[in-house]
Amino acid sequence: THNGLGIDKPSAVVKTEFGVCWARKTGIYAWSPTQGIVELSAKMDKNLAPISEITNPVVGYYPPDSQLLVIKNCGAGSDLLVYDFTTKSFTECSSYTGDAITNMQNNADNCVWVEDDTALKRYLPIQSTSSVSWDFTTKDFDFGNSGVTKKILKIIVSYSTAASGVSVTVSYFKDGETTADGSFASTWSTASRGGIINISGGDFDNPIGFCSSLKLKFAGSGSYKINDVTIIYRTRMKPP
């Protein structure tokens, strides 16, 4: 028994090879005999979306890709949160369901459920070919030392996409700012794997210059997978 971490219904908990996982209004959790309770959503603000939107969750699991699935509200059309145990990251799929759903059930290597009392549906982690709008925001990077000022020299993004010649906007936020300090739009060419975009500090509306921490937001349309982001910087030497 763990006080304050209970669930409203059995469909909000699921067994996985990583332990027992569940979702509630305060976050998404996992328990195993070796680690005890781990909050998978610990780095997400409980007072903001998407965690604040978890009102009536249903939880499932997709074994082939080790992904935990959380429908935020099973009583109506809802967004889906996907936690990937391999990358330890969340992805949000907007308006994933169109109506109320039942519990999620594992059937061999599938995760299935019934929607609107009639339609049997299953989860498929396939990269979409639709030209839909998307955005992705990184965490706030302080490069292991928030007290040291750094100069950003270059940002290298590795990606894959089937889209051809779509403009992607990269915005940057310095030192915990909530409003972007600058942005840069460029065309990302088709790349089945390992496409590379190099962005120098001077490519943005205003050169990034010096900062203690940096956060990036990518936005565009089409189907993209951002594989890796590398930030090249140097520390600013101060006289004693």
C-alpha positions in Angstrom: 0.0 0.0 0.0 1.3 3.4 -1.0 -0.7 6.3 0.4 -1.6 9.0 -2.1 -0.7 7.0 -5.2 -3.9 5.0 -5.8 -6.0 4.7 -8.9 -9.7 5.0 -9.5 -10.1 1.9 -11.7 -8.2 -1.3 -12.6 -7.8 -0.2 -16.2 -5.3 2.5 -15.0 -2.7 -0.1 -14.2 -0.8 -2.6 -16.4 2.0 -5.2 -16.0 5.1 -4.8 -18.0 8.6 -6.5 -18.0 9.8 -3.3 -16.3 7.3 -3.7 -13.4 3.8 -2.6 -12.6 2.9 0.7 -14.2 0.0 3.1 -13.6 -1.3 6.6 -14.2 -3.2 9.0 -12.0 -3.8 12.8 -11.8 -0.4 13.3 -10.2 1.7 11.5 -12.8 2.8 8.2 -14.3 4.6 5.6 -12.2 6.3 2.2 -12.3 7.0 -0.2 -9.4 9.4 -3.2 -9.4 10.7 -5.3 -6.5 14.3 -4.0 -7.1 13.7 -0.3 -7.5 10.4 0.4 -5.7 8.4 3.2 -7.0 9.8 5.4 -9.9 7.9 8.3 -11.2 8.3 8.2 -15.0 6.9 11.7 -15.4 9.1 13.2 -12.7 10.6 15.8 -15.0 7.2 17.1 -16.2 5.3 19.9 -14.4 2.3 18.4 -12.6 0.5 21.8 -12.9 0.8 22.0 -16.7 -0.3 19.9 -19.7 0.0 17.1 -20.4 0.1 15.8 -16.8 -2.6 18.3 -15.6 -4.9 16.8 -18.3 -4.8 13.3 -16.9 -8.4 13.0 -15.5 -9.7 9.5 -16.3 -6.7 7.5 -17.6 -6.5 4.1 -19.1 -3.1 2.4 -19.4 -1.8 -0.2 -21.9 1.5 -1.6 -23.0 3.0 -2.4 -26.4 5.7 -5.1 -25.9 7.5 -5.0 -29.3 8.7 -1.5 -28.7 8.6 -1.4 -24.9 6.1 1.5 -24.9 3.7 2.4 -22.1 0.4 3.9 -23.5 -1.7 6.3 -21.5 -5.1 7.6 -22.8 -5.6 10.7 -20.6 -9.4 10.5 -20.6 -11.2 7.3 -21.4 -14.6 8.8 -21.2 -14.4 11.0 -24.3 -12.1 11.7 -27.2 -8.6 12.1 -25.8 -4.9 12.6 -26.4 -2.4 9.7 -26.0 0.8 9.8 -24.0 3.5 7.2 -25.0 6.4 6.5 -22.7 9.3 4.7 -24.4 11.3 2.7 -21.8 14.3 2.5 -24.2 14.7 6.3 -24.7 13.1 7.2 -21.4 11.0 9.9 -23.2 7.4 10.9 -23.7 5.5 11.5 -27.0 2.0 13.1 -27.0 -0.4 12.2 -29.8 -3.2 14.8 -30.0 -6.9 13.7 -30.4 -5.8 10.0 -30.6 -9.2 8.7 -29.7 -12.5 10.2 -31.0 -14.8 8.8 -28.3 -15.0 6.8 -25.1 -13.0 3.6 -24.9 -12.8 0.4 -22.9 -9.7 -0.8 -21.1 -6.6 -1.6 -23.1 -5.9 -5.4 -23.5 -2.7 -7.1 -24.7 -3.4 -9.7 -27.4 -0.1 -11.4 -28.3 2.1 -8.5 -29.4 -0.8 -6.1 -29.9 -2.5 -3.6 -27.6 -6.2 -3.4 -28.4 -9.4 -1.7 -27.1 -13.0 -1.0 -28.2 -13.9 2.6 -29.0 -17.5 3.9 -29.0 -18.8 0.4 -28.1 -18.4 -0.7 -31.8 -14.9 -0.2 -33.2 -12.1 -2.6 -32.3 -8.8 -0.7 -32.5 -5.1 -1.4 -32.0 -2.0 0.6 -31.3 0.5 0.9 -34.2 3.8 2.8 -33.6 4.2 3.5 -37.3 5.7 6.9 -38.5 2.8 8.7 -40.2 3.0 9.7 -43.9 0.4 12.5 -43.4 1.5 16.1 -43.7 0.4 17.1 -40.2 1.8 20.0 -38.1 4.1 19.0 -35.2 6.4 20.5 -32.6 9.0 19.2 -30.3 10.6 21.0 -27.3 13.7 19.8 -25.6 14.5 20.2 -21.9 16.5 23.1 -20.6 20.2 22.2 -21.0 22.6 23.7 -18.6 25.5 21.4 -19.8 26.1 20.1 -16.3 27.0 23.5 -14.8 24.3 26.2 -14.6 26.7 28.7 -13.0 29.0 28.9 -16.0 28.3 31.1 -19.0 28.7 29.4 -22.4 28.8 30.7 -26.0 26.8 28.5 -28.4 28.8 27.8 -31.6 26.7 25.3 -33.5 23.7 23.0 -33.2 23.7 19.7 -35.1 20.4 17.9 -35.6 20.2 14.3 -36.9 16.8 13.4 -38.3 14.8 11.1 -40.7 11.8 11.9 -42.8 9.9 10.9 -45.9 8.8 14.5 -46.5 10.4 16.4 -49.3 11.7 19.9 -48.8 9.6 21.0 -45.9 10.6 24.1 -43.8 11.3 23.5 -40.1 11.5 26.3 -37.6 14.0 26.1 -34.8 13.5 28.5 -31.9 15.8 29.0 -28.9 15.1 30.0 -25.3 18.0 31.2 -23.1 18.3 31.0 -19.3 14.8 29.6 -18.6 12.9 32.1 -20.7 9.4 31.1 -21.7 9.3 33.4 -24.8 11.7 32.5 -27.7 14.8 34.7 -27.9 15.1 34.0 -31.7 14.2 31.5 -34.4 15.6 30.2 -37.7 13.6 28.4 -40.5 15.4 26.1 -42.9 14.4 23.3 -45.4 15.0 19.8 -44.2 15.5 17.5 -47.2 14.2 14.0 -47.5 16.4 11.5 -45.5 15.4 7.9 -44.9 18.0 7.8 -42.2 20.7 10.0 -40.7 19.9 13.4 -42.3 22.0 16.2 -40.8 21.2 19.9 -40.3 23.9 22.2 -39.1 22.8 25.5 -37.5 25.4 28.0 -36.4 24.7 30.6 -33.7 24.5 33.4 -36.3 21.7 31.6 -38.3 19.0 32.8 -35.9 17.1 36.1 -35.9 19.6 37.2 -33.2 22.8 35.3 -32.7 22.4 33.2 -29.5 25.6 34.6 -28.0 26.2 33.8 -24.3 23.8 31.9 -22.0 23.9 29.7 -18.9 21.2 27.3 -20.3 19.5 26.7 -23.6 16.2 25.1 -24.7 15.2 24.4 -28.3 11.8 24.0 -30.0 11.4 22.5 -33.4 8.2 23.0 -35.4 7.1 22.1 -39.0 4.7 19.9 -41.0 5.1 16.4 -42.3 6.4 13.2 -40.7 9.8 13.7 -38.9 11.8 11.8 -36.4 14.5 13.7 -34.6 17.2 11.2 -33.6 19.9 13.3 -32.0 20.7 16.9 -31.1 24.3 18.0 -30.5 25.1 21.5 -29.1 28.7 22.7 -29.6 29.7 25.5 -27.2 32.6 26.9 -25.3 32.7 28.2 -21.8 33.3 31.9 -21.2 36.5 32.5 -19.2 36.2 35.2 -16.6 39.1 37.0 -14.9 39.5 36.1 -11.2 
